[in-house]
Amino acid sequence: MKKYLEITLNTIKNNLSGQNFTAQRLLEALKLSEPTLPISTLRWRLYSLKNAGKIESPARGIYTLSKHEKFEPNLESGLYQMTKEIKKQFPYARFCIWPSNLLNQFTNHQPSIYFNIIEVEKDAIEGVFSHLKQKYKNMFLNPNKKEIDYYISSHSKSIIVKTLYQRAPLTIDQTEKNPFPKLEKILVDLIAEPDIFSIYQGSELKNIWREVCQRYAINFSTLNNYAKRRKVEGKVNQLIGELGLHTYREQNL
């Protein structure tokens, strides 16, 4: 399999470097070396190359050679343990976990307080919260603004358990195979939930968006679709315009 991935990657470098391409366009480029290659097999290779960080997918069905860093989140041991517990007790639940201080690498100021976020699909959230509350302190289920201002904002390492939106864009880290939000989701959530992410509003919100879009490959189709579901598409487009990020979007759509 590794041999064929190398053949595919070399074909991209030699024939499609510096441009966006589709699976069908790549299939045509591979005809000389693999005339009977099925499109389904090629799509699997593209999936593998994307996960390896060799290519990017700036929009659905569109690919290009990677020009950005690969986003590889690392969770602290406590969050890994929490993930294992949820997987064991609720094996079919869709969820993700991430720490808010992940955002500090994109900000000018470094907040001294951070919190951990667990997002769980609606049908399982009550069960997950009840199970974890037996072991962990400072847990809040879908907290309101008062709880955020009085308790979470003043206590580091609080745990927020909130409802995961349907079809929210998630990924998995390649080391432990743990569910993690895609950057597109995080960017939209910062706008959709200003109460929870109050320390990352204003100029810091702009810093985060600017740094993320410059450093990583953002799929604007994924971002826009999620923004629509969160009913903040207008705010997202306004921020993109203010920051001049429309050039990234135009390149990627």
C-alpha positions in Angstrom: 0.0 0.0 0.0 2.9 2.4 0.9 4.3 1.9 -2.6 1.1 3.0 -4.3 0.7 6.0 -2.0 4.2 7.1 -3.1 3.3 6.6 -6.7 0.2 8.7 -6.2 2.0 11.4 -4.3 4.8 11.6 -6.9 2.2 11.9 -9.7 0.6 14.8 -7.9 4.0 16.5 -7.5 5.0 16.0 -11.1 1.7 16.8 -12.8 -0.5 18.8 -10.4 1.8 20.8 -8.2 0.7 24.3 -7.5 -2.9 23.7 -8.5 -6.2 22.3 -7.1 -7.4 19.0 -8.5 -10.2 16.5 -8.3 -10.0 12.8 -7.9 -11.1 12.4 -11.6 -8.3 14.7 -12.7 -5.7 12.7 -10.7 -7.1 9.5 -12.1 -6.4 10.7 -15.6 -2.9 11.6 -14.7 -2.3 8.1 -13.3 -3.6 6.3 -16.4 -0.2 5.7 -17.8 1.1 3.9 -14.7 -2.1 2.4 -13.5 -4.6 2.2 -16.4 -7.2 0.0 -14.5 -7.1 1.9 -11.2 -10.7 2.2 -9.8 -11.8 5.6 -8.7 -12.9 4.1 -5.3 -9.3 2.9 -4.7 -7.9 6.3 -5.6 -10.3 8.1 -3.2 -9.0 5.8 -0.4 -5.4 6.8 -1.3 -6.4 10.5 -1.2 -7.9 10.0 2.2 -4.7 8.3 3.5 -2.5 11.1 2.0 -4.7 13.8 3.6 -4.5 12.1 7.0 -0.7 11.9 6.6 -0.6 15.7 6.0 0.7 15.3 2.4 -2.3 16.9 0.7 -5.0 19.3 1.8 -8.7 19.5 1.0 -9.6 23.2 0.9 -13.2 22.3 -0.3 -15.3 19.2 -0.7 -13.8 17.0 -3.5 -10.9 19.4 -4.1 -7.3 18.6 -3.2 -3.9 20.3 -3.4 -0.4 19.6 -2.1 0.0 20.7 1.5 1.3 24.2 2.0 0.4 24.5 5.7 1.3 22.9 9.0 -0.7 19.9 10.0 -3.0 20.5 13.0 -2.1 17.8 15.5 -3.6 18.5 18.9 -2.2 17.0 22.0 -4.3 16.3 25.1 -3.0 16.2 28.6 -3.1 12.9 30.4 -6.2 13.8 32.4 -8.2 14.5 29.3 -7.0 11.2 27.7 -8.2 9.4 30.8 -11.6 11.1 30.6 -11.9 10.2 26.9 -11.2 6.5 27.7 -13.9 6.5 30.3 -16.5 8.0 28.0 -15.5 5.5 25.2 -15.8 2.6 27.7 -19.1 3.6 29.3 -20.8 5.1 26.2 -19.2 3.3 23.2 -21.7 4.6 20.7 -21.9 8.2 21.8 -20.5 10.9 19.5 -18.4 13.4 21.5 -15.2 15.4 21.5 -12.9 16.9 24.2 -10.5 19.8 24.1 -8.9 22.4 26.4 -9.5 26.1 26.0 -5.8 26.9 26.5 -5.2 25.3 23.1 -6.1 28.7 21.8 -3.3 30.5 23.7 -0.8 29.7 20.9 -2.8 32.1 18.7 -3.3 35.0 21.1 -1.2 38.0 22.2 -2.2 37.6 25.9 -2.0 34.4 27.8 -5.0 33.9 30.1 -4.1 32.4 33.4 -7.4 30.5 33.7 -8.6 27.8 31.3 -11.3 25.2 31.1 -11.9 21.9 29.5 -14.7 21.3 27.1 -16.6 18.0 26.6 -19.2 18.1 23.9 -21.6 15.2 23.7 -24.6 14.4 21.4 -28.0 15.2 22.9 -29.1 11.7 23.7 -26.0 10.8 25.8 -25.1 14.1 27.4 -27.0 13.6 30.7 -25.5 10.1 31.2 -22.0 11.3 30.4 -22.3 14.2 32.8 -23.7 12.1 35.6 -21.0 9.4 35.2 -18.1 11.9 35.1 -19.5 14.0 38.0 -18.9 11.1 40.3 -15.1 11.4 39.8 -14.4 15.0 38.7 -15.0 18.3 40.4 -16.1 21.7 39.0 -18.3 20.3 36.3 -21.0 22.3 34.6 -23.7 21.1 32.3 -24.6 23.6 29.5 -23.8 26.5 31.9 -25.6 29.8 31.6 -23.9 33.2 31.6 -24.2 33.6 35.4 -22.5 30.2 36.0 -19.8 31.1 33.5 -19.1 34.6 35.1 -19.2 33.5 38.7 -17.7 30.0 38.7 -16.0 29.0 35.5 -14.2 32.3 34.8 -12.6 32.4 38.2 -11.6 28.7 38.5 -9.0 27.1 36.3 -9.6 23.6 35.0 -13.4 23.7 35.3 -15.1 21.2 33.0 -17.9 22.3 30.7 -20.1 19.6 29.4 -22.3 20.9 26.5 -24.4 19.6 23.7 -22.6 18.7 20.5 -24.4 20.0 17.4 -25.4 17.5 14.8 -22.9 17.0 12.0 -20.4 19.2 13.9 -17.0 18.8 12.1 -14.8 16.5 14.2 -11.5 14.7 13.6 -9.3 12.3 15.6 -5.8 12.6 16.7 -3.6 10.1 14.9 -1.8 8.9 18.0 -4.6 7.9 20.3 -7.5 8.0 17.9 -9.4 10.4 20.2 -12.2 12.6 19.0 -11.3 16.3 18.6 -13.0 19.3 17.1 -11.7 20.5 13.7 -10.3 24.0 13.6 -13.3 25.0 11.5 -15.6 24.1 14.3 -13.5 25.9 17.0 -13.4 29.1 14.9 -17.2 29.2 14.5 -17.9 28.3 18.1 -15.8 31.3 19.3 -18.3 33.5 17.5 -21.5 31.4 18.3 -20.8 31.2 22.0 -19.2 34.5 23.2 -20.3 33.9 26.8 -18.3 30.7 27.1 -15.3 32.1 25.2 -15.5 35.6 26.7 -11.7 35.8 27.2 -11.2 35.2 23.5 -13.4 37.9 22.2 -12.5 41.4 20.7 -9.0 41.7 19.4 -8.1 38.2 20.6 -10.8 36.7 18.4 -9.3 38.5 15.4 -5.8 37.3 16.4 -7.0 33.7 16.6 -8.8 33.7 13.3 -5.9 35.4 11.5 -3.2 33.1 12.9 -5.2 29.9 12.3 -6.0 30.8 8.7 -2.4 31.7 8.0 -0.9 28.7 9.7 -3.3 25.9 8.8 -5.4 24.7 5.8 -8.9 25.7 6.6 -11.8 24.1 4.6 -14.1 27.1 4.1 -16.9 24.8 2.8 -16.9 23.0 6.1 -16.6 26.3 8.1 -19.5 27.9 6.2 -21.8 24.9 6.5 -21.2 24.7 10.2 -21.7 28.5 10.6 -25.1 28.1 8.9 -26.2 25.4 11.4 -25.0 27.6 14.2 -26.9 30.6 12.7 -23.8 32.8 12.7 -23.0 32.8 9.0 -23.4 36.6 8.8 -21.1 37.3 11.7 -18.5 34.9 10.2 -18.6 36.5 6.8 -18.3 39.9 8.4 -15.2 38.9 10.4 -13.7 37.3 7.3 -14.2 40.6 5.5 -12.8 42.7 8.3 -9.6 40.6 8.5 -9.1 40.3 4.7 -9.4 36.6 4.9 -11.6 36.5 1.8 -8.4 35.8 -0.2 -7.9 32.5 1.7 -11.6 31.6 1.1 -11.4 32.5 -2.6 -8.3 30.3 -3.0 -9.9 27.4 -1.3 -13.4 27.4 -2.8 
